Amino acid sequence: MQVSLVLELYEKQGQVLKNTLDVEFSDLEFFRRVLSVPDQDPLMYGSYKIDKISNGKIFDKYGFMLDVDRYDCYAGYRQIS
């Protein structure tokens, strides 16, 4: 099994999951810092909301931007097969 960063995009109205993206190569410490992950979750297994400021920082490092005006976006590490 592998652990990967998973981005989840939900409709703002109704909270319907619209898309899930796996980020194969990611920097755990970067995402912990950008998303203000508490020390109680060192491996970031919870889901953390991506706001406009953190979205900009993710774009600067990874070159992609999520539509946070259209979707509620969350990030967290998950086991994938």
PDB file of N, CA, C and O in Angstrom:
ATOM      1  N   MET A   1       0.836  -1.186   0.000  1.00  0.00           N
ATOM      2  CA  MET A   1       0.000   0.000   0.000  1.00  0.00           C
ATOM      3  C   MET A   1       0.874   1.240   0.000  1.00  0.00           C
ATOM      4  O   MET A   1       1.999   1.240   0.499  1.00  0.00           O
ATOM      5  N   GLN A   2       0.321   2.288  -0.572  1.00  0.00           N
ATOM      6  CA  GLN A   2       1.025   3.547  -0.701  1.00  0.00           C
ATOM      7  C   GLN A   2       0.176   4.641  -0.072  1.00  0.00           C
ATOM      8  O   GLN A   2      -1.053   4.576  -0.103  1.00  0.00           O
ATOM      9  N   VAL A   3       0.828   5.638   0.494  1.00  0.00           N
ATOM     10  CA  VAL A   3       0.128   6.794   1.034  1.00  0.00           C
ATOM     11  C   VAL A   3       0.317   7.938   0.056  1.00  0.00           C
ATOM     12  O   VAL A   3       1.428   8.205  -0.402  1.00  0.00           O
ATOM     13  N   SER A   4      -0.779   8.609  -0.258  1.00  0.00           N
ATOM     14  CA  SER A   4      -0.740   9.685  -1.246  1.00  0.00           C
ATOM     15  C   SER A   4      -1.618  10.832  -0.776  1.00  0.00           C
ATOM     16  O   SER A   4      -2.588  10.628  -0.046  1.00  0.00           O
ATOM     17  N   LEU A   5      -1.267  12.042  -1.200  1.00  0.00           N
ATOM     18  CA  LEU A   5      -2.121  13.190  -0.925  1.00  0.00           C
ATOM     19  C   LEU A   5      -3.353  13.096  -1.818  1.00  0.00           C
ATOM     20  O   LEU A   5      -3.239  12.907  -3.029  1.00  0.00           O
ATOM     21  N   VAL A   6      -4.523  13.230  -1.213  1.00  0.00           N
ATOM     22  CA  VAL A   6      -5.777  13.177  -1.959  1.00  0.00           C
ATOM     23  C   VAL A   6      -6.467  14.529  -1.811  1.00  0.00           C
ATOM     24  O   VAL A   6      -6.648  15.035  -0.703  1.00  0.00           O
ATOM     25  N   LEU A   7      -6.848  15.101  -2.948  1.00  0.00           N
ATOM     26  CA  LEU A   7      -7.613  16.339  -2.975  1.00  0.00           C
ATOM     27  C   LEU A   7      -9.049  15.990  -3.322  1.00  0.00           C
ATOM     28  O   LEU A   7      -9.308  15.274  -4.290  1.00  0.00           O
ATOM     29  N   GLU A   8      -9.980  16.499  -2.528  1.00  0.00           N
ATOM     30  CA  GLU A   8     -11.401  16.224  -2.746  1.00  0.00           C
ATOM     31  C   GLU A   8     -12.114  17.536  -3.041  1.00  0.00           C
ATOM     32  O   GLU A   8     -11.946  18.520  -2.321  1.00  0.00           O
ATOM     33  N   LEU A   9     -12.910  17.542  -4.103  1.00  0.00           N
ATOM     34  CA  LEU A   9     -13.662  18.723  -4.508  1.00  0.00           C
ATOM     35  C   LEU A   9     -15.148  18.434  -4.362  1.00  0.00           C
ATOM     36  O   LEU A   9     -15.674  17.507  -4.979  1.00  0.00           O
ATOM     37  N   TYR A  10     -15.822  19.236  -3.542  1.00  0.00           N
ATOM     38  CA  TYR A  10     -17.251  19.077  -3.279  1.00  0.00           C
ATOM     39  C   TYR A  10     -18.007  20.282  -3.815  1.00  0.00           C
ATOM     40  O   TYR A  10     -17.495  21.402  -3.798  1.00  0.00           O
ATOM     41  N   GLU A  11     -19.233  20.050  -4.294  1.00  0.00           N
ATOM     42  CA  GLU A  11     -20.106  21.161  -4.662  1.00  0.00           C
ATOM     43  C   GLU A  11     -20.343  22.009  -3.423  1.00  0.00           C
ATOM     44  O   GLU A  11     -20.530  21.478  -2.329  1.00  0.00           O
ATOM     45  N   LYS A  12     -20.336  23.316  -3.592  1.00  0.00           N
ATOM     46  CA  LYS A  12     -20.606  24.189  -2.444  1.00  0.00           C
ATOM     47  C   LYS A  12     -22.043  24.025  -1.961  1.00  0.00           C
ATOM     48  O   LYS A  12     -22.315  24.114  -0.763  1.00  0.00           O
ATOM     49  N   GLN A  13     -22.952  23.787  -2.886  1.00  0.00           N
ATOM     50  CA  GLN A  13     -24.353  23.573  -2.530  1.00  0.00           C
ATOM     51  C   GLN A  13     -24.617  22.075  -2.499  1.00  0.00           C
ATOM     52  O   GLN A  13     -24.597  21.427  -3.546  1.00  0.00           O
ATOM     53  N   GLY A  14     -24.859  21.526  -1.351  1.00  0.00           N
ATOM     54  CA  GLY A  14     -25.226  20.128  -1.242  1.00  0.00           C
ATOM     55  C   GLY A  14     -24.101  19.185  -0.864  1.00  0.00           C
ATOM     56  O   GLY A  14     -24.357  18.029  -0.525  1.00  0.00           O
ATOM     57  N   GLN A  15     -22.860  19.649  -0.912  1.00  0.00           N
ATOM     58  CA  GLN A  15     -21.705  18.849  -0.502  1.00  0.00           C
ATOM     59  C   GLN A  15     -21.592  17.515  -1.238  1.00  0.00           C
ATOM     60  O   GLN A  15     -21.222  16.505  -0.640  1.00  0.00           O
ATOM     61  N   VAL A  16     -21.909  17.511  -2.530  1.00  0.00           N
ATOM     62  CA  VAL A  16     -21.754  16.317  -3.359  1.00  0.00           C
ATOM     63  C   VAL A  16     -20.314  16.254  -3.844  1.00  0.00           C
ATOM     64  O   VAL A  16     -19.796  17.225  -4.395  1.00  0.00           O
ATOM     65  N   LEU A  17     -19.665  15.101  -3.638  1.00  0.00           N
ATOM     66  CA  LEU A  17     -18.286  14.923  -4.098  1.00  0.00           C
ATOM     67  C   LEU A  17     -18.268  14.932  -5.621  1.00  0.00           C
ATOM     68  O   LEU A  17     -18.921  14.103  -6.256  1.00  0.00           O
ATOM     69  N   LYS A  18     -17.522  15.869  -6.213  1.00  0.00           N
ATOM     70  CA  LYS A  18     -17.463  16.003  -7.671  1.00  0.00           C
ATOM     71  C   LYS A  18     -16.201  15.400  -8.265  1.00  0.00           C
ATOM     72  O   LYS A  18     -16.228  14.906  -9.392  1.00  0.00           O
ATOM     73  N   ASN A  19     -15.100  15.432  -7.531  1.00  0.00           N
ATOM     74  CA  ASN A  19     -13.853  14.925  -8.087  1.00  0.00           C
ATOM     75  C   ASN A  19     -12.876  14.612  -6.961  1.00  0.00           C
ATOM     76  O   ASN A  19     -12.895  15.246  -5.906  1.00  0.00           O
ATOM     77  N   THR A  20     -12.028  13.632  -7.204  1.00  0.00           N
ATOM     78  CA  THR A  20     -10.953  13.267  -6.291  1.00  0.00           C
ATOM     79  C   THR A  20      -9.669  13.192  -7.105  1.00  0.00           C
ATOM     80  O   THR A  20      -9.631  12.561  -8.161  1.00  0.00           O
ATOM     81  N   LEU A  21      -8.630  13.831  -6.614  1.00  0.00           N
ATOM     82  CA  LEU A  21      -7.346  13.853  -7.306  1.00  0.00           C
ATOM     83  C   LEU A  21      -6.271  13.306  -6.383  1.00  0.00           C
ATOM     84  O   LEU A  21      -6.186  13.705  -5.222  1.00  0.00           O
ATOM     85  N   ASP A  22      -5.453  12.401  -6.890  1.00  0.00           N
ATOM     86  CA  ASP A  22      -4.307  11.888  -6.141  1.00  0.00           C
ATOM     87  C   ASP A  22      -3.066  12.642  -6.587  1.00  0.00           C
ATOM     88  O   ASP A  22      -2.783  12.732  -7.782  1.00  0.00           O
ATOM     89  N   VAL A  23      -2.325  13.185  -5.625  1.00  0.00           N
ATOM     90  CA  VAL A  23      -1.064  13.868  -5.918  1.00  0.00           C
ATOM     91  C   VAL A  23       0.040  12.917  -5.485  1.00  0.00           C
ATOM     92  O   VAL A  23       0.328  12.780  -4.296  1.00  0.00           O
ATOM     93  N   GLU A  24       0.647  12.271  -6.452  1.00  0.00           N
ATOM     94  CA  GLU A  24       1.601  11.200  -6.161  1.00  0.00           C
ATOM     95  C   GLU A  24       2.853  11.704  -5.448  1.00  0.00           C
ATOM     96  O   GLU A  24       3.314  11.082  -4.491  1.00  0.00           O
ATOM     97  N   PHE A  25       3.397  12.812  -5.903  1.00  0.00           N
ATOM     98  CA  PHE A  25       4.609  13.361  -5.290  1.00  0.00           C
ATOM     99  C   PHE A  25       4.239  14.656  -4.580  1.00  0.00           C
ATOM    100  O   PHE A  25       3.956  15.666  -5.223  1.00  0.00           O
ATOM    101  N   SER A  26       4.243  14.621  -3.268  1.00  0.00           N
ATOM    102  CA  SER A  26       3.857  15.799  -2.497  1.00  0.00           C
ATOM    103  C   SER A  26       4.762  15.928  -1.281  1.00  0.00           C
ATOM    104  O   SER A  26       5.404  14.969  -0.853  1.00  0.00           O
ATOM    105  N   ASP A  27       4.794  17.115  -0.750  1.00  0.00           N
ATOM    106  CA  ASP A  27       5.640  17.453   0.389  1.00  0.00           C
ATOM    107  C   ASP A  27       4.752  17.586   1.626  1.00  0.00           C
ATOM    108  O   ASP A  27       4.069  18.595   1.806  1.00  0.00           O
ATOM    109  N   LEU A  28       4.768  16.566   2.469  1.00  0.00           N
ATOM    110  CA  LEU A  28       3.917  16.546   3.663  1.00  0.00           C
ATOM    111  C   LEU A  28       4.102  17.799   4.504  1.00  0.00           C
ATOM    112  O   LEU A  28       3.115  18.412   4.909  1.00  0.00           O
ATOM    113  N   GLU A  29       5.332  18.192   4.776  1.00  0.00           N
ATOM    114  CA  GLU A  29       5.578  19.360   5.636  1.00  0.00           C
ATOM    115  C   GLU A  29       5.050  20.639   5.001  1.00  0.00           C
ATOM    116  O   GLU A  29       4.533  21.509   5.701  1.00  0.00           O
ATOM    117  N   PHE A  30       5.172  20.761   3.697  1.00  0.00           N
ATOM    118  CA  PHE A  30       4.623  21.929   3.000  1.00  0.00           C
ATOM    119  C   PHE A  30       3.111  21.999   3.216  1.00  0.00           C
ATOM    120  O   PHE A  30       2.593  23.050   3.594  1.00  0.00           O
ATOM    121  N   PHE A  31       2.405  20.905   2.984  1.00  0.00           N
ATOM    122  CA  PHE A  31       0.952  20.912   3.135  1.00  0.00           C
ATOM    123  C   PHE A  31       0.540  21.088   4.593  1.00  0.00           C
ATOM    124  O   PHE A  31      -0.468  21.739   4.867  1.00  0.00           O
ATOM    125  N   ARG A  32       1.287  20.529   5.524  1.00  0.00           N
ATOM    126  CA  ARG A  32       0.972  20.731   6.948  1.00  0.00           C
ATOM    127  C   ARG A  32       1.075  22.212   7.300  1.00  0.00           C
ATOM    128  O   ARG A  32       0.230  22.749   8.016  1.00  0.00           O
ATOM    129  N   ARG A  33       2.111  22.862   6.793  1.00  0.00           N
ATOM    130  CA  ARG A  33       2.322  24.281   7.082  1.00  0.00           C
ATOM    131  C   ARG A  33       1.257  25.148   6.391  1.00  0.00           C
ATOM    132  O   ARG A  33       0.649  26.007   7.030  1.00  0.00           O
ATOM    133  N   VAL A  34       1.035  24.928   5.111  1.00  0.00           N
ATOM    134  CA  VAL A  34       0.110  25.754   4.327  1.00  0.00           C
ATOM    135  C   VAL A  34      -1.330  25.618   4.822  1.00  0.00           C
ATOM    136  O   VAL A  34      -2.082  26.592   4.810  1.00  0.00           O
ATOM    137  N   LEU A  35      -1.715  24.422   5.254  1.00  0.00           N
ATOM    138  CA  LEU A  35      -3.093  24.178   5.684  1.00  0.00           C
ATOM    139  C   LEU A  35      -3.272  24.247   7.198  1.00  0.00           C
ATOM    140  O   LEU A  35      -4.343  23.927   7.713  1.00  0.00           O
ATOM    141  N   SER A  36      -2.222  24.665   7.913  1.00  0.00           N
ATOM    142  CA  SER A  36      -2.281  24.817   9.379  1.00  0.00           C
ATOM    143  C   SER A  36      -2.774  23.550  10.067  1.00  0.00           C
ATOM    144  O   SER A  36      -3.685  23.592  10.893  1.00  0.00           O
ATOM    145  N   VAL A  37      -2.164  22.436   9.718  1.00  0.00           N
ATOM    146  CA  VAL A  37      -2.532  21.145  10.305  1.00  0.00           C
ATOM    147  C   VAL A  37      -2.017  21.087  11.743  1.00  0.00           C
ATOM    148  O   VAL A  37      -0.847  21.383  11.983  1.00  0.00           O
ATOM    149  N   PRO A  38      -2.864  20.712  12.704  1.00  0.00           N
ATOM    150  CA  PRO A  38      -2.428  20.672  14.105  1.00  0.00           C
ATOM    151  C   PRO A  38      -1.395  19.569  14.353  1.00  0.00           C
ATOM    152  O   PRO A  38      -1.341  18.573  13.630  1.00  0.00           O
ATOM    153  N   ASP A  39      -0.590  19.767  15.377  1.00  0.00           N
ATOM    154  CA  ASP A  39       0.449  18.795  15.740  1.00  0.00           C
ATOM    155  C   ASP A  39      -0.132  17.421  16.063  1.00  0.00           C
ATOM    156  O   ASP A  39       0.572  16.417  15.956  1.00  0.00           O
ATOM    157  N   GLN A  40      -1.404  17.360  16.457  1.00  0.00           N
ATOM    158  CA  GLN A  40      -2.040  16.093  16.800  1.00  0.00           C
ATOM    159  C   GLN A  40      -2.264  15.206  15.572  1.00  0.00           C
ATOM    160  O   GLN A  40      -2.625  14.038  15.716  1.00  0.00           O
ATOM    161  N   ASP A  41      -2.057  15.742  14.377  1.00  0.00           N
ATOM    162  CA  ASP A  41      -2.237  14.977  13.138  1.00  0.00           C
ATOM    163  C   ASP A  41      -0.949  15.058  12.306  1.00  0.00           C
ATOM    164  O   ASP A  41      -0.946  15.663  11.234  1.00  0.00           O
ATOM    165  N   PRO A  42       0.143  14.454  12.791  1.00  0.00           N
ATOM    166  CA  PRO A  42       1.444  14.619  12.133  1.00  0.00           C
ATOM    167  C   PRO A  42       1.514  14.049  10.721  1.00  0.00           C
ATOM    168  O   PRO A  42       2.322  14.511   9.915  1.00  0.00           O
ATOM    169  N   LEU A  43       0.687  13.058  10.405  1.00  0.00           N
ATOM    170  CA  LEU A  43       0.712  12.461   9.068  1.00  0.00           C
ATOM    171  C   LEU A  43      -0.430  12.972   8.186  1.00  0.00           C
ATOM    172  O   LEU A  43      -0.617  12.504   7.063  1.00  0.00           O
ATOM    173  N   MET A  44      -1.182  13.925   8.706  1.00  0.00           N
ATOM    174  CA  MET A  44      -2.234  14.622   7.959  1.00  0.00           C
ATOM    175  C   MET A  44      -3.278  13.663   7.389  1.00  0.00           C
ATOM    176  O   MET A  44      -3.616  13.733   6.207  1.00  0.00           O
ATOM    177  N   TYR A  45      -3.783  12.770   8.238  1.00  0.00           N
ATOM    178  CA  TYR A  45      -4.827  11.844   7.805  1.00  0.00           C
ATOM    179  C   TYR A  45      -6.219  12.469   7.852  1.00  0.00           C
ATOM    180  O   TYR A  45      -7.168  11.914   7.296  1.00  0.00           O
ATOM    181  N   GLY A  46      -6.345  13.621   8.513  1.00  0.00           N
ATOM    182  CA  GLY A  46      -7.612  14.343   8.489  1.00  0.00           C
ATOM    183  C   GLY A  46      -7.783  15.067   7.165  1.00  0.00           C
ATOM    184  O   GLY A  46      -6.880  15.055   6.328  1.00  0.00           O
ATOM    185  N   SER A  47      -8.930  15.693   6.972  1.00  0.00           N
ATOM    186  CA  SER A  47      -9.178  16.499   5.772  1.00  0.00           C
ATOM    187  C   SER A  47      -9.124  17.965   6.161  1.00  0.00           C
ATOM    188  O   SER A  47      -9.728  18.378   7.151  1.00  0.00           O
ATOM    189  N   TYR A  48      -8.395  18.750   5.373  1.00  0.00           N
ATOM    190  CA  TYR A  48      -8.176  20.155   5.688  1.00  0.00           C
ATOM    191  C   TYR A  48      -8.574  21.013   4.498  1.00  0.00           C
ATOM    192  O   TYR A  48      -8.181  20.754   3.361  1.00  0.00           O
ATOM    193  N   LYS A  49      -9.364  22.045   4.788  1.00  0.00           N
ATOM    194  CA  LYS A  49      -9.917  22.897   3.726  1.00  0.00           C
ATOM    195  C   LYS A  49      -8.825  23.735   3.072  1.00  0.00           C
ATOM    196  O   LYS A  49      -7.951  24.286   3.742  1.00  0.00           O
ATOM    197  N   ILE A  50      -8.899  23.816   1.759  1.00  0.00           N
ATOM    198  CA  ILE A  50      -7.997  24.647   0.968  1.00  0.00           C
ATOM    199  C   ILE A  50      -8.732  25.955   0.681  1.00  0.00           C
ATOM    200  O   ILE A  50      -9.751  25.964  -0.011  1.00  0.00           O
ATOM    201  N   ASP A  51      -8.208  27.064   1.220  1.00  0.00           N
ATOM    202  CA  ASP A  51      -8.815  28.368   0.965  1.00  0.00           C
ATOM    203  C   ASP A  51      -8.039  29.085  -0.137  1.00  0.00           C
ATOM    204  O   ASP A  51      -7.108  28.517  -0.708  1.00  0.00           O
ATOM    205  N   LYS A  52      -8.414  30.325  -0.437  1.00  0.00           N
ATOM    206  CA  LYS A  52      -7.775  31.061  -1.534  1.00  0.00           C
ATOM    207  C   LYS A  52      -6.287  31.283  -1.286  1.00  0.00           C
ATOM    208  O   LYS A  52      -5.488  31.195  -2.217  1.00  0.00           O
ATOM    209  N   ILE A  53      -5.910  31.566  -0.057  1.00  0.00           N
ATOM    210  CA  ILE A  53      -4.499  31.823   0.246  1.00  0.00           C
ATOM    211  C   ILE A  53      -3.676  30.552   0.090  1.00  0.00           C
ATOM    212  O   ILE A  53      -2.630  30.566  -0.559  1.00  0.00           O
ATOM    213  N   SER A  54      -4.140  29.455   0.680  1.00  0.00           N
ATOM    214  CA  SER A  54      -3.390  28.198   0.553  1.00  0.00           C
ATOM    215  C   SER A  54      -3.402  27.704  -0.891  1.00  0.00           C
ATOM    216  O   SER A  54      -2.429  27.100  -1.341  1.00  0.00           O
ATOM    217  N   ASN A  55      -4.485  27.950  -1.622  1.00  0.00           N
ATOM    218  CA  ASN A  55      -4.563  27.572  -3.031  1.00  0.00           C
ATOM    219  C   ASN A  55      -3.471  28.286  -3.837  1.00  0.00           C
ATOM    220  O   ASN A  55      -2.848  27.680  -4.709  1.00  0.00           O
ATOM    221  N   GLY A  56      -3.243  29.558  -3.550  1.00  0.00           N
ATOM    222  CA  GLY A  56      -2.184  30.305  -4.225  1.00  0.00           C
ATOM    223  C   GLY A  56      -0.804  29.746  -3.924  1.00  0.00           C
ATOM    224  O   GLY A  56       0.046  29.680  -4.812  1.00  0.00           O
ATOM    225  N   LYS A  57      -0.574  29.346  -2.684  1.00  0.00           N
ATOM    226  CA  LYS A  57       0.722  28.766  -2.304  1.00  0.00           C
ATOM    227  C   LYS A  57       0.933  27.407  -2.974  1.00  0.00           C
ATOM    228  O   LYS A  57       2.043  27.078  -3.392  1.00  0.00           O
ATOM    229  N   ILE A  58      -0.131  26.630  -3.070  1.00  0.00           N
ATOM    230  CA  ILE A  58      -0.047  25.337  -3.763  1.00  0.00           C
ATOM    231  C   ILE A  58       0.268  25.567  -5.237  1.00  0.00           C
ATOM    232  O   ILE A  58       1.075  24.846  -5.823  1.00  0.00           O
ATOM    233  N   PHE A  59      -0.365  26.565  -5.831  1.00  0.00           N
ATOM    234  CA  PHE A  59      -0.083  26.889  -7.233  1.00  0.00           C
ATOM    235  C   PHE A  59       1.383  27.282  -7.423  1.00  0.00           C
ATOM    236  O   PHE A  59       2.030  26.841  -8.373  1.00  0.00           O
ATOM    237  N   ASP A  60       1.901  28.112  -6.517  1.00  0.00           N
ATOM    238  CA  ASP A  60       3.300  28.542  -6.624  1.00  0.00           C
ATOM    239  C   ASP A  60       4.258  27.360  -6.594  1.00  0.00           C
ATOM    240  O   ASP A  60       5.266  27.365  -7.301  1.00  0.00           O
ATOM    241  N   LYS A  61       3.958  26.347  -5.786  1.00  0.00           N
ATOM    242  CA  LYS A  61       4.865  25.198  -5.646  1.00  0.00           C
ATOM    243  C   LYS A  61       4.609  24.103  -6.680  1.00  0.00           C
ATOM    244  O   LYS A  61       5.554  23.508  -7.197  1.00  0.00           O
ATOM    245  N   TYR A  62       3.336  23.833  -6.985  1.00  0.00           N
ATOM    246  CA  TYR A  62       2.995  22.676  -7.816  1.00  0.00           C
ATOM    247  C   TYR A  62       2.469  23.030  -9.211  1.00  0.00           C
ATOM    248  O   TYR A  62       2.403  22.160 -10.080  1.00  0.00           O
ATOM    249  N   GLY A  63       2.098  24.285  -9.433  1.00  0.00           N
ATOM    250  CA  GLY A  63       1.671  24.700 -10.763  1.00  0.00           C
ATOM    251  C   GLY A  63       0.234  24.378 -11.130  1.00  0.00           C
ATOM    252  O   GLY A  63      -0.127  24.447 -12.305  1.00  0.00           O
ATOM    253  N   PHE A  64      -0.599  24.027 -10.152  1.00  0.00           N
ATOM    254  CA  PHE A  64      -2.025  23.841 -10.448  1.00  0.00           C
ATOM    255  C   PHE A  64      -2.844  24.596  -9.421  1.00  0.00           C
ATOM    256  O   PHE A  64      -2.420  24.785  -8.281  1.00  0.00           O
ATOM    257  N   MET A  65      -4.032  25.028  -9.845  1.00  0.00           N
ATOM    258  CA  MET A  65      -4.909  25.781  -8.967  1.00  0.00           C
ATOM    259  C   MET A  65      -6.284  25.132  -8.984  1.00  0.00           C
ATOM    260  O   MET A  65      -6.776  24.717 -10.034  1.00  0.00           O
ATOM    261  N   LEU A  66      -6.888  25.050  -7.827  1.00  0.00           N
ATOM    262  CA  LEU A  66      -8.237  24.505  -7.698  1.00  0.00           C
ATOM    263  C   LEU A  66      -9.245  25.647  -7.740  1.00  0.00           C
ATOM    264  O   LEU A  66      -8.919  26.773  -7.365  1.00  0.00           O
ATOM    265  N   ASP A  67     -10.452  25.371  -8.187  1.00  0.00           N
ATOM    266  CA  ASP A  67     -11.501  26.384  -8.270  1.00  0.00           C
ATOM    267  C   ASP A  67     -12.218  26.460  -6.918  1.00  0.00           C
ATOM    268  O   ASP A  67     -13.282  25.870  -6.729  1.00  0.00           O
ATOM    269  N   VAL A  68     -11.611  27.198  -5.986  1.00  0.00           N
ATOM    270  CA  VAL A  68     -12.167  27.279  -4.634  1.00  0.00           C
ATOM    271  C   VAL A  68     -13.398  28.178  -4.567  1.00  0.00           C
ATOM    272  O   VAL A  68     -14.092  28.197  -3.551  1.00  0.00           O
ATOM    273  N   ASP A  69     -13.679  28.925  -5.638  1.00  0.00           N
ATOM    274  CA  ASP A  69     -14.920  29.705  -5.685  1.00  0.00           C
ATOM    275  C   ASP A  69     -16.107  28.803  -6.026  1.00  0.00           C
ATOM    276  O   ASP A  69     -17.231  29.047  -5.586  1.00  0.00           O
ATOM    277  N   ARG A  70     -15.849  27.781  -6.799  1.00  0.00           N
ATOM    278  CA  ARG A  70     -16.917  26.869  -7.239  1.00  0.00           C
ATOM    279  C   ARG A  70     -17.059  25.645  -6.329  1.00  0.00           C
ATOM    280  O   ARG A  70     -18.164  25.134  -6.144  1.00  0.00           O
ATOM    281  N   TYR A  71     -15.948  25.179  -5.765  1.00  0.00           N
ATOM    282  CA  TYR A  71     -15.940  23.952  -4.964  1.00  0.00           C
ATOM    283  C   TYR A  71     -15.358  24.189  -3.578  1.00  0.00           C
ATOM    284  O   TYR A  71     -14.516  25.067  -3.385  1.00  0.00           O
ATOM    285  N   ASP A  72     -15.815  23.399  -2.623  1.00  0.00           N
ATOM    286  CA  ASP A  72     -15.149  23.293  -1.330  1.00  0.00           C
ATOM    287  C   ASP A  72     -14.077  22.229  -1.514  1.00  0.00           C
ATOM    288  O   ASP A  72     -14.387  21.077  -1.817  1.00  0.00           O
ATOM    289  N   CYS A  73     -12.821  22.608  -1.332  1.00  0.00           N
ATOM    290  CA  CYS A  73     -11.694  21.723  -1.614  1.00  0.00           C
ATOM    291  C   CYS A  73     -10.992  21.339  -0.316  1.00  0.00           C
ATOM    292  O   CYS A  73     -10.762  22.182   0.551  1.00  0.00           O
ATOM    293  N   TYR A  74     -10.660  20.069  -0.196  1.00  0.00           N
ATOM    294  CA  TYR A  74     -10.017  19.540   0.999  1.00  0.00           C
ATOM    295  C   TYR A  74      -8.822  18.683   0.599  1.00  0.00           C
ATOM    296  O   TYR A  74      -8.785  18.108  -0.489  1.00  0.00           O
ATOM    297  N   ALA A  75      -7.847  18.610   1.501  1.00  0.00           N
ATOM    298  CA  ALA A  75      -6.655  17.796   1.262  1.00  0.00           C
ATOM    299  C   ALA A  75      -6.379  16.950   2.492  1.00  0.00           C
ATOM    300  O   ALA A  75      -6.615  17.377   3.622  1.00  0.00           O
ATOM    301  N   GLY A  76      -5.877  15.741   2.258  1.00  0.00           N
ATOM    302  CA  GLY A  76      -5.471  14.847   3.330  1.00  0.00           C
ATOM    303  C   GLY A  76      -4.759  13.651   2.735  1.00  0.00           C
ATOM    304  O   GLY A  76      -4.964  13.317   1.568  1.00  0.00           O
ATOM    305  N   TYR A  77      -3.933  13.011   3.522  1.00  0.00           N
ATOM    306  CA  TYR A  77      -3.214  11.831   3.041  1.00  0.00           C
ATOM    307  C   TYR A  77      -4.051  10.589   3.291  1.00  0.00           C
ATOM    308  O   TYR A  77      -4.663  10.442   4.349  1.00  0.00           O
ATOM    309  N   ARG A  78      -4.074   9.693   2.303  1.00  0.00           N
ATOM    310  CA  ARG A  78      -4.857   8.455   2.372  1.00  0.00           C
ATOM    311  C   ARG A  78      -4.029   7.296   1.849  1.00  0.00           C
ATOM    312  O   ARG A  78      -3.111   7.484   1.051  1.00  0.00           O
ATOM    313  N   GLN A  79      -4.358   6.110   2.301  1.00  0.00           N
ATOM    314  CA  GLN A  79      -3.748   4.907   1.731  1.00  0.00           C
ATOM    315  C   GLN A  79      -4.456   4.599   0.427  1.00  0.00           C
ATOM    316  O   GLN A  79      -5.685   4.558   0.363  1.00  0.00           O
ATOM    317  N   ILE A  80      -3.663   4.383  -0.613  1.00  0.00           N
ATOM    318  CA  ILE A  80      -4.227   4.008  -1.904  1.00  0.00           C
ATOM    319  C   ILE A  80      -3.599   2.697  -2.329  1.00  0.00           C
ATOM    320  O   ILE A  80      -2.495   2.363  -1.898  1.00  0.00           O
ATOM    321  N   SER A  81      -4.291   1.955  -3.168  1.00  0.00           N
ATOM    322  CA  SER A  81      -3.755   0.662  -3.607  1.00  0.00           C
ATOM    323  C   SER A  81      -2.979   0.799  -4.893  1.00  0.00           C
ATOM    324  O   SER A  81      -2.458  -0.190  -5.408  1.00  0.00           O
TER     325      SER A  81
END
